[in-house]
Amino acid sequence: VAAVAEQFAGQVPEGVLQLVLCNVLIRRGAARYRALRWIVLSMLVCVLAGYFGVQPFMEGLKVKAQAMNLGVSESPYKSQFGMLHGVSSVFYLAQSLLALVLVWRASAPRSAGE
């Protein structure tokens, strides 16, 4: 749990800072950052959904399996854990693809005044 909290603490402030910077640039007239703001917000939603939606359930299944002196892969919770792991992987894939789009869009040539 501590490792998850440590990783989470690094990603959320960065995402919030990026949102704030996008908003400042949009207010100064750089309209191209509107799309980037939505991409960053979507990435932040993926992080929050993974950490607060999926990982607590996965951790709960691990604790239940450990209470039975079993690993998750040998416990009756194996299929539920596998499903949650798949959902977590989908969130991670979506976040990675959004990051790729963000880099691609952010590196596009700028028009005059931006």
Rosetta blueprint (number, residue, H / E / L):
1 V L
2 A H
3 A H
4 V H
5 A H
6 E H
7 Q H
8 F H
9 A H
10 G H
11 Q H
12 V H
13 P H
14 E H
15 G H
16 V H
17 L H
18 Q H
19 L H
20 V H
21 L H
22 C H
23 N H
24 V H
25 L H
26 I H
27 R H
28 R L
29 G L
30 A L
31 A L
32 R L
33 Y H
34 R H
35 A H
36 L H
37 R H
38 W H
39 I H
40 V H
41 L H
42 S H
43 M H
44 L H
45 V H
46 C H
47 V H
48 L H
49 A H
50 G H
51 Y H
52 F H
53 G H
54 V H
55 Q H
56 P H
57 F H
58 M H
59 E H
60 G H
61 L H
62 K H
63 V H
64 K H
65 A H
66 Q H
67 A H
68 M L
69 N L
70 L L
71 G L
72 V H
73 S H
74 E H
75 S L
76 P L
77 Y L
78 K H
79 S H
80 Q H
81 F H
82 G H
83 M H
84 L H
85 H H
86 G H
87 V H
88 S H
89 S H
90 V H
91 F H
92 Y H
93 L H
94 A H
95 Q H
96 S H
97 L H
98 L H
99 A H
100 L H
101 V H
102 L H
103 V H
104 W H
105 R H
106 A H
107 S L
108 A L
109 P L
110 R L
111 S L
112 A L
113 G L
114 E L
